[in-house]
């Protein structure tokens, strides 16, 4: 009688453990799917935007922290010529780096810890020795081909702010090309080698005051920004080209 009771209790315990294992297995699969989707959207964004910004990296890291204790590894294959790539693994050389069409980015995510399913599966009840432990930590690896080169796109009000911000800096020239003036116009001090006559402020001439003026900058207009630097690394010229 006692033997039957013990056998019944053992059977119940095993059934409950089996049900727990099944439940945690599906939780494990759902978590893996969430990590894969998060990685997919990250790589897709890098591929179409041409940059893995610090903001995007921090957002990915924050999202992963809600799912577990994840580490992020990056790999950048920089296209040199057809079939030839420079390979980078250091995050500092990859994050915020402007990428070009044809480059490849790989994002690898891995949980440092086992899920509850993994811990149950590797418990002494299911595995007798450390050599038989299963490493089933959740991981995800996605590789994306950069389809669009990075463009530093800003608005018209950013252009105007940049002109005013650099008005007192004789070492910086601002060059603005609008749709109505493909030749462009310089702003800055005549002390700069690119500028023949000082033009420190935007809006002080007729061609800038009215929206029919050839150098009028619309607040919500789209401009591509580009930088030119001196040999010491300081900014020499900031160009804005309206799209």
C-alpha positions as CSV (number, residue, x, y, z in Angstrom):
1,X,0.0,0.0,0.0
2,X,2.8,2.4,1.0
3,X,4.7,1.4,-2.2
4,X,1.7,2.2,-4.4
5,X,1.3,5.6,-2.7
6,X,5.0,6.4,-3.1
7,X,4.9,5.3,-6.8
8,X,1.8,7.5,-7.3
9,X,3.5,10.5,-5.8
10,X,6.6,9.9,-7.9
11,X,4.4,9.7,-11.0
12,X,2.7,12.9,-10.2
13,X,6.0,14.7,-9.6
14,X,7.3,13.4,-12.9
15,X,4.2,14.5,-14.7
16,X,4.4,18.0,-13.1
17,X,8.0,18.3,-14.0
18,X,7.3,17.2,-17.6
19,X,4.5,19.7,-17.9
20,X,6.9,22.4,-16.5
21,X,9.5,21.4,-19.0
22,X,7.0,21.6,-21.9
23,X,5.8,25.0,-20.7
24,X,9.3,26.4,-20.3
25,X,10.2,25.0,-23.7
26,X,7.5,27.1,-25.4
27,X,8.6,30.1,-23.4
28,X,12.1,29.5,-24.7
29,X,10.9,29.4,-28.3
30,X,8.9,32.6,-27.9
31,X,11.9,34.3,-26.4
32,X,14.2,33.1,-29.2
33,X,11.7,34.4,-31.8
34,X,11.6,37.8,-30.1
35,X,15.4,38.0,-30.1
36,X,15.5,37.0,-33.8
37,X,12.9,39.6,-34.8
38,X,14.7,42.3,-32.8
39,X,17.9,41.4,-34.6
40,X,16.2,41.3,-38.0
41,X,14.7,44.8,-37.6
42,X,18.1,46.1,-36.4
43,X,20.0,44.7,-39.4
44,X,17.2,45.8,-41.8
45,X,17.5,49.4,-40.5
46,X,21.2,49.4,-40.9
47,X,21.0,48.1,-44.4
48,X,18.5,50.8,-45.5
49,X,20.0,53.7,-43.5
50,X,23.7,53.1,-44.2
51,X,24.7,53.5,-40.5
52,X,24.5,51.8,-37.2
53,X,24.1,54.8,-34.9
54,X,24.9,55.0,-31.3
55,X,21.3,55.7,-30.6
56,X,20.2,52.5,-32.4
57,X,22.8,50.5,-30.6
58,X,21.7,51.8,-27.2
59,X,18.1,51.1,-28.1
60,X,18.9,47.5,-29.1
61,X,20.9,47.0,-25.9
62,X,18.0,48.4,-23.8
63,X,15.5,46.1,-25.6
64,X,17.7,43.0,-25.0
65,X,18.1,43.9,-21.3
66,X,14.4,43.3,-20.9
67,X,14.7,39.8,-22.3
68,X,17.9,38.6,-20.6
69,X,21.6,39.2,-20.0
70,X,22.7,39.6,-23.7
71,X,26.0,40.5,-25.3
72,X,26.2,42.1,-28.7
73,X,29.0,41.3,-31.2
74,X,29.4,43.2,-34.5
75,X,31.2,42.5,-37.7
76,X,31.7,44.9,-40.5
77,X,32.9,43.9,-43.9
78,X,33.9,47.1,-45.7
79,X,33.9,46.8,-49.5
80,X,37.2,47.7,-51.1
81,X,36.6,46.3,-54.6
82,X,34.6,43.4,-56.0
83,X,35.2,40.4,-53.7
84,X,37.6,42.2,-51.5
85,X,36.7,43.5,-48.0
86,X,38.3,45.0,-45.0
87,X,36.9,43.3,-41.9
88,X,36.3,45.1,-38.5
89,X,35.1,43.6,-35.2
90,X,35.6,46.5,-32.8
91,X,32.4,48.2,-31.9
92,X,34.0,51.6,-31.7
93,X,35.0,51.4,-35.4
94,X,31.6,50.2,-36.5
95,X,29.1,52.3,-34.5
96,X,28.3,55.7,-36.1
97,X,30.4,54.8,-39.1
98,X,29.0,55.9,-42.4
99,X,28.5,52.8,-44.6
100,X,28.4,52.5,-48.3
101,X,26.4,50.4,-50.7
102,X,28.0,46.9,-50.9
103,X,29.3,46.8,-47.3
104,X,28.1,44.0,-45.1
105,X,27.1,44.1,-41.4
106,X,26.7,41.1,-39.1
107,X,25.0,41.4,-35.7
108,X,25.4,38.5,-33.3
109,X,23.3,38.4,-30.1
110,X,23.8,35.8,-27.3
111,X,22.3,35.4,-23.9
112,X,25.1,34.9,-21.2
113,X,22.7,32.8,-19.2
114,X,20.5,29.8,-19.8
115,X,16.7,30.2,-19.8
116,X,14.6,28.4,-17.3
117,X,14.1,25.6,-19.9
118,X,17.9,25.3,-20.3
119,X,18.5,25.1,-16.6
120,X,15.8,22.5,-16.1
121,X,17.1,20.4,-19.0
122,X,20.7,20.6,-17.6
123,X,19.7,19.9,-14.0
124,X,21.0,16.8,-12.3
125,X,17.6,15.1,-12.8
126,X,18.2,15.1,-16.6
127,X,22.0,15.0,-16.9
128,X,24.3,13.0,-14.8
129,X,27.6,14.8,-15.5
130,X,29.0,18.2,-16.5
131,X,30.3,16.8,-19.7
132,X,26.7,16.1,-20.9
133,X,25.5,19.6,-20.2
134,X,23.8,21.2,-23.2
135,X,24.6,24.8,-24.2
136,X,21.2,25.9,-25.4
137,X,21.6,29.6,-24.7
138,X,19.5,31.8,-27.0
139,X,21.5,33.4,-29.8
140,X,20.8,35.1,-33.0
141,X,23.0,36.0,-36.0
142,X,21.9,38.2,-38.9
143,X,23.9,39.5,-41.8
144,X,22.7,42.4,-43.9
145,X,24.0,43.9,-47.2
146,X,24.0,47.7,-47.2
147,X,21.7,48.7,-50.0
148,X,21.9,52.5,-49.6
149,X,24.9,54.6,-48.8
150,X,24.6,56.8,-45.7
151,X,23.2,60.3,-46.2
152,X,23.5,62.9,-43.5
153,X,20.0,64.4,-44.1
154,X,19.0,67.6,-42.2
155,X,16.2,70.2,-42.3
156,X,16.3,73.8,-43.5
157,X,16.2,75.1,-39.9
158,X,19.3,73.1,-39.2
159,X,21.0,74.8,-42.1
160,X,20.0,78.3,-40.7
161,X,21.1,77.3,-37.2
162,X,24.5,76.2,-38.5
163,X,25.1,79.5,-40.3
164,X,24.3,81.5,-37.1
165,X,26.2,79.1,-34.9
166,X,29.4,79.4,-37.0
167,X,29.1,83.2,-37.7
168,X,31.9,84.1,-35.3
169,X,34.2,81.2,-36.4
170,X,36.6,82.5,-39.1
171,X,37.9,79.0,-39.7
172,X,34.6,77.5,-40.9
173,X,32.8,78.2,-44.2
174,X,29.2,77.3,-44.8
175,X,28.1,76.5,-48.3
176,X,24.4,76.2,-49.2
177,X,23.0,75.0,-52.5
178,X,19.3,75.4,-53.0
179,X,17.1,74.1,-55.9
180,X,16.9,77.7,-57.3
181,X,20.7,78.3,-57.0
182,X,22.7,75.3,-58.1
183,X,25.9,77.4,-57.8
184,X,25.4,77.8,-54.1
185,X,26.2,80.6,-51.7
186,X,28.9,80.9,-49.0
187,X,28.4,82.2,-45.4
188,X,31.2,83.1,-43.1
189,X,34.2,85.5,-42.8
190,X,36.3,86.7,-45.7
191,X,39.3,85.5,-43.6
192,X,38.4,82.0,-44.8
193,X,40.2,81.0,-48.0
194,X,36.9,80.0,-49.7
195,X,35.1,83.3,-49.0
196,X,35.8,86.5,-50.9
197,X,33.4,88.8,-49.0
198,X,32.1,88.3,-45.5
199,X,28.5,87.1,-45.3
200,X,27.9,86.1,-41.6
201,X,24.2,85.9,-41.3
202,X,21.2,84.4,-43.1
203,X,18.2,86.6,-43.9
204,X,20.0,89.9,-44.3
205,X,19.6,90.0,-48.1
206,X,16.7,90.2,-50.5
207,X,17.4,86.8,-52.1
208,X,16.9,85.2,-48.6
209,X,13.9,87.0,-47.3
210,X,11.2,85.8,-49.7
211,X,10.4,82.3,-50.6
212,X,10.9,83.3,-54.3
213,X,14.5,84.2,-53.6
214,X,17.1,81.9,-55.1
215,X,18.8,81.4,-51.7
216,X,15.7,81.1,-49.6
217,X,16.0,78.2,-47.2
218,X,12.6,76.5,-46.4
219,X,12.5,75.4,-42.7
220,X,11.3,71.9,-43.6
221,X,13.4,71.5,-46.7
222,X,15.6,68.5,-46.9
223,X,19.4,69.1,-47.2
224,X,22.3,66.6,-47.4
225,X,25.1,67.7,-45.1
226,X,28.8,67.1,-45.8
227,X,32.0,68.1,-44.0
228,X,35.5,69.0,-45.2
229,X,38.3,69.0,-42.6
230,X,41.7,70.7,-42.1
231,X,44.7,68.4,-41.7
232,X,44.4,68.8,-37.9
233,X,40.9,67.4,-38.0
234,X,39.0,70.6,-37.4
235,X,36.0,71.5,-39.6
236,X,36.9,73.6,-42.6
237,X,33.7,73.6,-44.6
238,X,30.1,72.5,-44.1
239,X,28.1,72.0,-47.3
240,X,24.3,71.7,-47.5
241,X,22.7,70.6,-50.7
242,X,18.9,70.8,-51.0
243,X,17.2,67.6,-52.2
